[in-house]
Amino acid sequence: MYSEMPTQFAKKIKDIQSIKLLLLSATNDLFQQMGGEKPAASEAVGETLAALIVTAYRLGISVGVLPKDIDRRGHALTQALKARGMDDAAQIEQRLNK
């Protein structure tokens, strides 16, 4: 039992590092798509944003944060943005409520 613990721990660390690299890669892709010479198609940007969201959930799960907790925090952030007068906060809140 104890002999498996270092292996499991190393695998967990490797998985977390892999997910973090995916987040960095998707963020880099997004910056390139939005900052290139010609505007990126909204489909490509949407795909990259979706990858960022899913990867963020994966990272949260791998470090013990439940998706419902991420959603709850998303709602709280949206409320704070609405309080500051962010115009599209209501659209974000609608998405989170689905």
C-alpha positions as CSV (number, residue, x, y, z in Angstrom):
1,M,0.0,0.0,0.0
2,Y,2.7,2.5,1.0
3,S,4.9,1.5,-1.9
4,E,2.2,2.7,-4.3
5,M,1.9,6.1,-2.7
6,P,5.0,7.7,-4.3
7,T,4.0,6.4,-7.7
8,Q,0.4,7.7,-7.3
9,F,1.7,11.1,-6.1
10,A,4.2,11.4,-9.0
11,K,1.4,10.6,-11.4
12,K,-0.9,13.2,-9.9
13,I,1.9,15.8,-10.1
14,K,2.6,14.8,-13.7
15,D,-1.1,15.1,-14.6
16,I,-1.4,18.5,-13.0
17,Q,1.7,19.7,-14.8
18,S,0.2,18.4,-18.1
19,I,-3.1,20.3,-17.5
20,K,-1.2,23.5,-16.7
21,L,0.7,23.2,-19.9
22,L,-2.6,22.8,-21.8
23,L,-3.8,26.0,-20.2
24,L,-0.7,27.8,-21.2
25,S,-0.8,26.5,-24.7
26,A,-4.5,27.5,-25.1
27,T,-3.8,30.9,-23.7
28,N,-0.9,31.3,-26.2
29,D,-3.2,30.2,-29.0
30,L,-5.8,32.7,-28.0
31,F,-3.3,35.6,-27.9
32,Q,-2.0,34.6,-31.4
33,Q,-5.5,34.3,-32.8
34,M,-6.5,37.7,-31.5
35,G,-3.3,39.6,-32.2
36,G,-2.3,38.3,-35.6
37,E,-2.2,40.4,-38.8
38,K,-5.6,39.3,-39.8
39,P,-8.5,38.9,-37.4
40,A,-9.1,35.3,-36.3
41,A,-12.4,33.7,-37.2
42,S,-14.8,33.9,-34.2
43,E,-15.1,30.1,-34.5
44,A,-11.3,29.6,-33.9
45,V,-11.4,32.0,-30.9
46,G,-14.6,30.3,-29.6
47,E,-12.9,26.8,-29.8
48,T,-9.9,28.1,-27.9
49,L,-12.0,29.8,-25.2
50,A,-14.0,26.5,-24.8
51,A,-10.7,24.6,-24.5
52,L,-9.6,27.1,-21.8
53,I,-12.8,26.6,-19.8
54,V,-12.7,22.8,-20.0
55,T,-9.1,22.7,-19.1
56,A,-9.6,25.0,-16.2
57,Y,-12.3,22.6,-14.9
58,R,-10.0,19.7,-15.4
59,L,-7.3,21.5,-13.4
60,G,-9.7,22.3,-10.6
61,I,-10.9,18.7,-10.4
62,S,-7.3,17.4,-10.3
63,V,-6.5,19.6,-7.3
64,G,-9.7,18.8,-5.5
65,V,-12.0,21.7,-6.5
66,L,-15.5,20.5,-7.4
67,P,-17.1,21.9,-10.6
68,K,-20.0,23.1,-8.5
69,D,-17.6,25.2,-6.4
70,I,-16.1,26.6,-9.6
71,D,-19.6,27.5,-10.8
72,R,-20.4,29.1,-7.4
73,R,-17.3,31.2,-7.6
74,G,-18.1,32.1,-11.2
75,H,-21.5,33.4,-10.0
76,A,-19.9,35.4,-7.3
77,L,-17.5,37.0,-9.8
78,T,-20.3,37.8,-12.2
79,Q,-22.2,39.5,-9.4
80,A,-19.2,41.6,-8.6
81,L,-18.8,42.5,-12.3
82,K,-22.5,43.5,-12.5
83,A,-22.1,45.7,-9.4
84,R,-19.2,47.5,-11.2
85,G,-21.4,48.1,-14.2
86,M,-19.9,45.6,-16.6
87,D,-22.3,45.5,-19.6
88,D,-22.0,41.9,-20.5
89,A,-22.1,40.5,-17.0
90,A,-25.8,39.6,-17.4
91,Q,-25.0,37.5,-20.4
92,I,-22.3,35.7,-18.5
93,E,-24.7,35.1,-15.6
94,Q,-27.3,33.6,-18.0
95,R,-24.7,31.2,-19.3
96,L,-23.7,30.1,-15.8
97,N,-27.4,29.6,-14.8
98,K,-27.9,27.0,-17.6
